Amino acid sequence: MATYVTDIKKYTSSVNEAAVAGIVKHLGIALRNRDSSLVAGTDPAELARVRDSFLKKKLALTEPDSKLDAEVSAVVQKMKADTTKSRVTVYYLLAEHYKKLELFVKPA
């Protein structure tokens, strides 16, 4: 958990640790494999997967694909200095942008 929080802190001023835990839980088994735990920022199929599986299905966004693709690209661009883009960080930044972090926070 601390590794994810530290990585996210490189890109945003405050981190909701409960939301990070929820994203980690959502990704589950995908995080066990190095390849699936990272986002390939130059692979169009990978970026479409982020758009379709995360933005459309999980966050229930209905904006046009072009707008969603632009936001995914913006996050990838923000992280360009990092050669290994953590899927948790990418998803967190997207959820934060769309103000949907509460989807990942379990009620007390």
KOLVEX-251768 format. One record per residue: y, z, x of N, C-alpha, C in turn; residue in one letter. Coordinates in pm, whole numbers, plus 50000, padded with zeros to 5 digits. Layout:
<atoms>
YZXYZXYZXa...
</atoms>
This chain:
<atoms>
498805000050082500005000050000501265000050086m501285008350188502475009550272502814996350339a501784988750375502014975750439502744966250345t502334966050220502994957450121504444961650099y504664974550085506014979750062506914976250180v506424978050301507194974850421507554959950424t506604951450389506854937050388507914933450283d507804939150166508764936250058510154940950096i510244952150166511554957650206512324948150298k511634938750361512314928950446513164919350362k512864918350233513494908250148514324913850032y514204926550004514954932449893515364946649930t516454951249873517004964149913516224976149860s515714975049737514944986349684513594981249634s512584989449653511234985549615510684995449513v510184990249403509534998349301508064999349340n507695010749399506335012249451505285011849341e505625016449223504685015849110504405001349072a505434993049078505264978849049504414972149157a504624975949283503804970549392502344974049367v502074986449331500704990749303500114982749188a500924979949086500454972048973500144957749011g500954951749098500704938149145499434937849229i499264947749314498054948649396496824949649305v496924957849202495804959249108495554946049035k496634939348993496514926448924495794916249012h496124915949140495504906249231494084909949269l493794922849269492444927849292491694921449407g490574915349374489654909949474490274898949559i491284892149508491934881349585492514886549715a492874899449719493484904949839492464908149948l491194907549917490164910550017489964898950114r490304886850070490134875050153491494871350211n491584869650341492874866750406493514854350346r492734843850325493294831250274493904833050135d493204839750046493714841249909494774852149899s494924860350003495954870749999497314865450045s497324852950092498554846750140498914834850052l500184831350051500654819649978501024809050082v500404797250068500714786050157501964779150102a503094781850162504374777150112504594762250119g503744755050192503904740550204502854732850125t501974739850057500894733349981501304732149834d501554719849786501984718049647500994723849545p499714723049572498704728449480498814743749473a499064749849587499214764449591500464768849514e501554761649533502794765149464502654762949313l501914752749274501654750449131500794761749075a499874766949155499024778049113499864790549089r500814793149177501724804549160502504802849030v503024790849008503794788048887502924789848761r501774783548760500944783548638500254796848613d499634802548716498864814948698499724827348690s500794827748770501604839948771502814838948679f503654828948701504874828148622504604825248475l503734815748448503494811948308502534821448237k501394824348302500394832748235500754847548239k500974852948357501204867348369502594871548322k503624864148365504984867948326505404861748193l504584852648141504834846248010506184838948006a506514832148116507764824648120507564810948056l508574806047989508464793347918509484783047967t510134785948076511094776448131510374763848177e511094752548191510454740148237509874741848378p508794734348406508154735248537509144733348651d510094724248634511054721448742511864733948777s512254741748677513014754048701512144764648766k510914766048717509984775748776509664771948921l509434759048944509154754249081510314757349174d511544755949124512724758749205512764773449245a512384782349154512384796749186511294800149287e510114794149272509044796349369509514791449506v510114779649510510624774149636511694783049697s512544788749613513604797649662513004810049731a511954815549672511294827249732510634823249864v509934811849864509284807149986510334804650095v511474799050056512564796450151513124809650206q513244819550119513744832750159512824838950265k511514835750254510514841450343510154832050458m510944821550480510564811050576510304816050717k510954826750757510754832150892509364838350909a508734841750799507414848150800506334837450785d505524835550888504504825150882503364828750788t503164841550764502134845750668502834852150549t502914844750440503614849450321502634857150232k502794869950229501924878550148502064875050000s500934873149934500944870049791501604881549713r501374893849755501984905349688503504904449697v504024901049815505474900049833506054888649750t505404877049753505884865549675505924869149527v504854875049477504784878549335505814889249301y505994899049389506984909549364508374903549354y508734894949449510074889049449510304880449326l509284873349282509414865249160509564874349037l508744884549029508814893848915510174900948914a510674904449031511984910849041513084901248994e513004888849038514004878848999514064877248847h512904876848785512834874948640512914888148562y513184899048635513304912348573512054915948491k510884913648553509604916148486508744926248563k509344933848652508574943648730507914953948639l508544956948525507984967048435506614963248381e506274950348383504924946048341503834952148427l504194955748550503194960748645503214975848660f504114982548591504214997048601503475003348484v502475011448518501705018248414502545029348353k502555030248219503275041448157502625054748194p503425064848213502925078148255502175085048144a
</atoms>
